[in-house]
Amino acid sequence: MTQTSIGPLAWVNGSDAPEKSAINLGFMALSDCASVVVAATQGFAQPYGLTLNLKRQSSWANLRDNLVSGELDAAHSLYGLIYAVHLGIGGVAPTDMAVLMGLNQNGQSLNLSHGLQSLGVTGPEALDRHVHQTRARLTFAQTFPTGTHAMWLYYWLASQGIHPLQDVDSVVVPPPQMVAHLQAGRIDGFCVGEPWAASAVQLNIGFTMATSQTIWPDHPEKVLGCTRAFVEQYPNTARALVMAILEASRFIEESPENRRSTAQLLSAAEYLDAPISCIEPRFLGDYDDGLGNRWQDPHALRFHGDGAVNLPYLSDGMWFMTQFRRWGLLRDDPDYLAVARQVQQLALYRDAASAVGVPVGTEDMRSSQLIDGKVWDGSDPAAYAQSFKLHALSNNAPLLARR
């Protein structure tokens, strides 16, 4: 691979030099870790005075623990994991957290087993009938209780009239183990990031029922996350890290050749440890659902979008909190905007982006229409959380620390 870094900046050796030069950077074996891997291995970090030590994690829970303990300085993380830990519903004590930037949008999938396919369950209507007319309950896997995959799974099922907490069972499985669980018959479907959904299709043990971008085109997905303490102790380091990963993100999207070389890099044993044939097609937007349908997806996995992917919009963080409330993970409404302002490091991001020539815009919110027709723009999160026909709103959930 070749890269086009703008080179060292004056501040790297001045008063704004990184306070900490060696960074332990966590990631999961998923295609959307690409920008952190490229930043660490293709010369994008060194011009900013950083050495990025990549640390692959075995599960999102493992990544969470190592991030909170400080063994990891920052990580490729689920959006919902960062907010859950901050709010005290992430399986550990409440810890002030920070989102430094968005890493990607789109690119996750909901797959079902060939067992369901053999029963004629190949579309949403058939799944709805099967769930409500069959005594045996289906089991779906996601990757972390408050993670993006859980939220996409729940949102999609609910949009089809299936209550995700009452009509089916849900279990947590680490991403690289999804295919084996589906093959063994322990689950009937899963929601996960690539390349594991494509792998199930290639191995002929499952098919893709829906992509996450059909739920919400250009939805937020993974972020560069860390503790608030890290940002406060090492602000220059955090800024330099964002700059390096922004450069890498821009590089990946500069050409199809760069995307292909990135997919090849990711296939290595120390990263995804998966065949290039499972990574590259969907990385380039070429989808095959395993049912004979192929298409070029206009909302496939993306890493930069001239900065639109990377800006940590307040409304993106707020949306995940509305879903925590909707599904009973939060007993009552947090101060959505105040929490988002605590977590989303907008000022730091805009400083870093401006320094590398990435447009930053002036908007802190964005508006989107989701699969059920609802528009989310961050203007009234409490009402939005209460607006769904299918929900698990409850005032009997465990009391959580207000943040």
C-alpha distance (Angstrom), angle and dihedral (degrees) to the residues before:
residue distance angle dihedral
M1 . . .
T2 3.78 . .
Q3 3.76 126.6 .
T4 3.77 139.1 -161.0
S5 3.80 105.2 -143.5
I6 3.79 114.5 170.1
G7 3.80 88.6 -129.3
P8 3.80 134.0 -123.2
L9 3.77 117.8 -20.9
A10 3.76 123.2 -140.3
W11 3.77 94.7 -114.5
V12 3.80 92.8 60.4
N13 3.79 89.9 80.2
G14 3.79 96.6 31.5
S15 3.78 137.3 68.0
D16 3.79 90.6 -57.8
A17 3.80 93.6 55.8
P18 3.82 115.0 133.5
E19 3.80 111.0 -84.9
K20 3.80 89.1 -146.0
S21 3.78 119.8 33.2
A22 3.82 103.1 -175.9
I23 3.80 112.1 65.5
N24 3.80 126.9 -171.4
L25 3.79 102.9 -144.2
G26 3.80 119.2 -168.8
F27 3.78 126.0 -150.5
M28 3.77 141.6 167.1
A29 3.81 124.5 -129.0
L30 3.80 95.8 -97.0
S31 3.79 132.5 121.7
D32 3.78 90.3 -117.6
C33 3.81 91.8 66.4
A34 3.81 85.4 76.5
S35 3.79 99.5 109.4
V36 3.80 94.5 52.6
V37 3.81 91.9 47.2
V38 3.80 92.1 47.9
A39 3.81 91.7 46.5
A40 3.80 91.4 51.1
T41 3.79 99.2 43.7
Q42 3.80 108.2 29.3
G43 3.78 102.8 57.8
F44 3.79 101.2 -94.0
A45 3.81 97.6 118.1
Q46 3.80 102.0 48.6
P47 3.83 95.7 67.3
Y48 3.80 87.1 60.1
G49 3.78 94.3 51.2
L50 3.80 95.2 -103.2
T51 3.77 138.0 125.5
L52 3.80 111.4 -161.9
N53 3.79 115.3 -152.9
L54 3.80 107.1 -161.6
K55 3.80 115.7 -142.2
R56 3.80 116.2 -170.6
Q57 3.81 112.4 -148.9
S58 3.80 126.9 -147.4
S59 3.82 96.5 -140.5
W60 3.78 140.5 -2.6
A61 3.81 89.2 -105.7
N62 3.80 89.3 55.5
L63 3.81 90.5 48.9
R64 3.81 90.5 49.0
D65 3.80 92.5 51.5
N66 3.79 93.6 48.3
L67 3.79 92.6 46.2
V68 3.80 93.4 51.2
S69 3.82 93.2 43.9
G70 3.79 92.6 50.9
E71 3.80 96.4 -116.5
L72 3.79 84.3 118.5
D73 3.79 118.6 45.1
A74 3.80 94.0 -161.1
A75 3.78 137.5 -13.6
H76 3.78 150.1 -160.9
S77 3.79 94.5 -105.1
L78 3.76 144.7 175.1
Y79 3.80 110.7 -100.7
G80 3.79 90.9 -131.4
L81 3.80 93.1 50.4
I82 3.80 92.8 60.6
Y83 3.81 93.1 48.8
A84 3.80 93.8 43.8
V85 3.80 92.4 54.0
H86 3.81 90.3 46.7
L87 3.82 91.1 51.2
G88 3.80 95.3 43.8
I89 3.81 97.4 -111.7
G90 3.80 97.5 100.5
G91 3.79 99.0 93.4
V92 3.82 94.8 -95.8
A93 3.80 135.3 71.6
P94 3.82 113.8 -69.5
T95 3.79 109.0 -83.4
D96 3.79 127.1 -178.0
M97 3.80 105.7 -110.9
A98 3.79 137.5 -172.0
V99 3.80 137.3 -150.0
L100 3.80 108.5 -150.8
M101 3.81 97.6 -178.0
G102 3.78 144.3 -27.8
L103 3.80 113.8 -93.4
N104 3.79 101.6 -167.3
Q105 3.78 148.8 -15.3
N106 3.82 130.8 -139.7
G107 3.80 125.5 -4.6
Q108 3.83 105.6 112.5
S109 3.81 124.9 117.4
L110 3.79 143.2 -155.4
N111 3.81 109.6 -141.3
L112 3.80 129.8 -173.7
S113 3.80 129.8 -158.1
H114 3.78 126.8 -100.0
G115 3.78 85.9 -119.9
L116 3.79 88.4 68.9
Q117 3.79 90.4 42.4
S118 3.80 90.3 55.7
L119 3.82 87.8 55.8
G120 3.79 90.4 54.5
V121 3.79 94.8 -102.7
T122 3.79 98.5 140.6
G123 3.79 101.7 125.6
P124 3.82 140.2 43.4
E125 3.81 95.2 -100.2
A126 3.80 92.5 50.8
L127 3.80 90.9 48.6
D128 3.80 90.8 50.2
R129 3.82 90.8 51.8
H130 3.80 92.7 46.0
V131 3.80 93.6 50.1
H132 3.80 94.3 48.2
Q133 3.81 98.6 38.8
T134 3.81 102.3 39.8
R135 3.79 121.8 78.6
A136 3.82 95.5 -148.4
R137 3.80 111.7 83.9
L138 3.76 119.9 -130.1
T139 3.80 120.4 -128.2
F140 3.78 120.8 -142.3
A141 3.79 126.0 -171.5
Q142 3.78 129.3 -143.5
T143 3.77 129.3 173.1
F144 3.84 107.0 -116.0
P145 3.82 130.8 6.0
T146 3.81 94.8 -116.1
G147 3.78 97.1 24.9
T148 3.76 130.4 120.1
H149 3.80 92.8 -102.0
A150 3.80 91.6 55.7
M151 3.80 90.2 49.2
W152 3.83 93.9 48.1
L153 3.81 91.0 46.7
Y154 3.80 92.7 48.8
Y155 3.80 94.1 43.6
W156 3.81 94.2 48.7
L157 3.81 94.6 45.8
A158 3.81 91.1 48.0
S159 3.80 91.1 48.9
Q160 3.82 87.0 58.2
G161 3.81 93.4 49.6
I162 3.81 95.7 -99.6
H163 3.80 116.4 126.9
P164 3.82 105.0 -137.3
L165 3.81 94.6 -153.4
Q166 3.82 99.5 39.7
D167 3.80 109.2 28.5
V168 3.83 99.4 42.5
D169 3.79 138.9 22.2
S170 3.79 123.3 -111.8
V171 3.81 128.1 -156.1
V172 3.80 135.1 178.1
V173 3.82 119.2 -116.7
P174 3.84 125.7 168.7
P175 3.82 111.4 -111.4
P176 3.83 99.6 -110.3
Q177 3.83 90.4 51.4
M178 3.81 96.4 54.1
V179 3.79 96.7 91.1
A180 3.81 93.4 50.2
H181 3.81 91.4 49.6
L182 3.80 91.2 50.1
Q183 3.80 91.9 47.0
A184 3.81 91.5 49.8
G185 3.80 91.7 51.7
R186 3.79 94.1 -119.3
I187 3.81 90.6 125.0
D188 3.80 134.2 29.5
G189 3.77 96.3 -148.2
F190 3.76 144.6 -14.8
C191 3.77 145.3 -154.0
V192 3.79 113.3 -137.6
G193 3.77 144.5 137.9
E194 3.77 125.6 -97.6
P195 2.94 144.5 -49.9
W196 3.80 90.0 32.7
A197 3.80 97.4 63.9
A198 3.80 90.8 49.4
S199 3.80 89.4 46.5
A200 3.81 91.4 57.3
V201 3.80 89.3 52.0
Q202 3.80 93.1 47.7
L203 3.80 91.7 48.7
N204 3.81 88.8 50.3
I205 3.80 94.0 -125.7
G206 3.80 98.5 113.1
F207 3.78 146.1 4.8
T208 3.78 135.3 -134.3
M209 3.79 111.3 -105.3
A210 3.81 96.0 178.2
T211 3.77 141.3 -8.8
S212 3.78 122.8 -132.3
Q213 3.79 90.3 -119.0
T214 3.81 89.5 63.6
I215 3.82 86.5 59.5
W216 3.80 93.9 48.2
P217 3.82 120.0 -2.9
D218 3.81 109.3 -133.2
H219 3.79 93.1 4.3
P220 3.81 122.2 175.4
E221 3.79 113.2 -99.3
K222 3.81 126.6 156.2
V223 3.79 124.2 16.9
L224 3.76 138.7 -170.0
G225 3.79 99.1 -107.2
C226 3.78 136.0 -177.2
T227 3.77 140.1 151.0
R228 3.78 119.1 -76.2
A229 3.81 86.8 -121.7
F230 3.81 90.3 62.7
V231 3.81 92.2 53.9
E232 3.80 91.9 47.0
Q233 3.80 94.3 47.6
Y234 3.80 97.1 40.0
P235 3.83 108.6 25.5
N236 3.80 94.8 152.2
T237 3.79 90.7 49.2
A238 3.79 91.2 50.6
R239 3.81 90.8 49.9
A240 3.81 92.3 48.0
L241 3.80 90.6 49.1
V242 3.79 91.3 53.6
M243 3.80 90.6 48.7
A244 3.80 92.9 51.7
I245 3.80 93.8 48.0
L246 3.80 91.8 45.4
E247 3.81 88.5 55.4
A248 3.80 90.3 49.4
S249 3.80 92.1 47.2
R250 3.79 91.2 51.9
F251 3.79 91.2 48.0
I252 3.81 93.5 53.6
E253 3.80 91.3 56.3
E254 3.80 97.6 42.7
S255 3.81 92.9 92.7
P256 3.82 143.7 -9.0
E257 3.80 86.6 -109.6
N258 3.80 90.5 59.5
R259 3.79 90.1 49.7
R260 3.81 90.7 50.6
S261 3.79 93.3 48.6
T262 3.80 89.4 48.1
A263 3.80 91.1 51.9
Q264 3.80 89.0 50.6
L265 3.80 90.6 50.7
L266 3.80 91.8 50.0
S267 3.81 92.6 52.9
A268 3.81 91.0 69.0
A269 3.79 119.0 114.4
E270 3.81 94.0 -111.6
Y271 3.80 93.0 56.0
L272 3.82 120.7 30.0
D273 3.81 97.7 -17.2
A274 3.80 89.5 -151.8
P275 3.82 135.1 124.4
I276 3.78 115.7 -87.6
S277 3.82 87.0 -127.3
C278 3.82 88.7 66.8
I279 3.80 94.4 46.2
E280 3.79 110.1 37.4
P281 3.83 105.2 55.5
R282 3.81 98.1 56.8
F283 3.81 89.8 34.7
L284 3.82 84.4 63.0
G285 3.82 93.0 42.3
D286 3.83 95.7 -103.5
Y287 3.81 106.7 137.9
D288 3.81 130.3 -170.0
D289 3.80 112.5 179.2
G290 3.80 96.8 -163.2
L291 3.81 91.6 -113.7
G292 3.78 96.1 86.6
N293 3.80 96.2 -87.7
R294 3.81 121.4 123.3
W295 3.78 128.4 177.4
Q296 3.78 144.3 159.3
D297 3.79 103.4 -115.5
P298 3.82 114.8 -138.0
H299 3.81 89.9 -158.8
A300 3.79 100.3 45.2
L301 3.80 124.9 144.5
R302 3.78 110.4 -51.2
F303 3.77 133.1 179.2
H304 3.80 108.9 -170.5
G305 3.81 120.3 5.6
D306 3.81 90.4 -173.4
G307 3.80 88.2 -56.6
A308 3.81 98.0 -48.1
V309 3.81 90.1 109.4
N310 3.78 94.6 48.7
L311 3.81 104.3 46.8
P312 3.84 107.4 103.2
Y313 3.80 96.9 -133.0
L314 3.79 115.1 -158.3
S315 3.80 89.6 -135.2
D316 3.81 91.8 57.5
G317 3.79 92.3 58.1
M318 3.80 91.4 42.3
W319 3.81 92.0 54.4
F320 3.79 92.6 62.1
M321 3.79 90.1 51.6
T322 3.82 90.1 53.1
Q323 3.78 88.7 55.5
F324 3.80 92.0 48.3
R325 3.80 86.4 54.9
R326 3.81 93.2 44.4
W327 3.80 93.2 54.0
G328 3.80 97.1 43.8
L329 3.79 97.5 -104.8
L330 3.80 89.0 121.1
R331 3.79 119.0 48.0
D332 3.79 94.0 -150.3
D333 3.77 140.0 -1.0
P334 3.78 117.1 -67.5
D335 3.77 119.6 -149.2
Y336 3.78 89.6 -86.7
L337 3.79 97.8 -167.4
A338 3.80 95.3 42.5
V339 3.80 92.6 50.3
A340 3.80 92.0 47.7
R341 3.79 89.9 50.9
Q342 3.80 89.3 52.3
V343 3.80 93.8 50.6
Q344 3.82 106.3 33.3
Q345 3.80 108.3 76.7
L346 3.79 95.2 -151.5
A347 3.80 98.5 155.2
L348 3.79 93.6 49.5
Y349 3.80 91.1 45.6
R350 3.80 93.2 50.4
D351 3.81 91.3 49.5
A352 3.79 91.0 51.8
A353 3.80 95.1 43.2
S354 3.79 93.3 48.5
A355 3.80 90.0 51.5
V356 3.81 91.7 58.1
G357 3.79 96.3 40.3
V358 3.80 98.9 -104.1
P359 3.83 115.5 145.2
V360 3.80 111.4 -112.1
G361 3.80 104.6 -176.3
T362 3.78 124.8 -159.2
E363 3.80 101.2 -103.3
D364 3.81 120.8 101.8
M365 3.82 93.4 -175.1
R366 3.80 134.1 51.1
S367 3.79 133.2 -164.7
S368 3.81 126.0 -130.2
Q369 3.80 138.2 168.6
L370 3.80 115.6 -136.7
I371 3.80 131.4 -152.1
D372 3.81 94.2 -86.6
G373 3.80 92.4 54.7
K374 3.80 95.0 -105.8
V375 3.78 116.8 137.7
W376 3.79 118.0 -138.5
D377 3.78 117.5 -162.9
G378 3.79 103.4 145.5
S379 3.81 93.9 -112.3
D380 3.82 98.4 119.0
P381 3.80 110.4 10.8
A382 3.81 96.6 167.8
A383 3.80 92.2 55.2
Y384 3.80 90.9 43.7
A385 3.81 91.5 53.7
Q386 3.82 89.6 51.7
S387 3.80 95.4 45.7
F388 3.80 101.4 80.4
K389 3.79 124.1 104.3
L390 3.81 91.9 -146.8
H391 3.79 114.6 48.1
A392 3.80 145.2 124.3
L393 3.78 98.6 -131.2
S394 3.76 109.2 164.7
N395 3.76 139.9 161.3
N396 3.79 89.3 -156.0
A397 3.78 96.7 72.9
P398 3.82 116.2 114.0
L399 3.77 111.6 -74.3
L400 3.78 110.4 -103.7
A401 3.74 129.5 -157.3
R402 3.79 109.6 -96.7
R403 3.77 111.0 -121.9
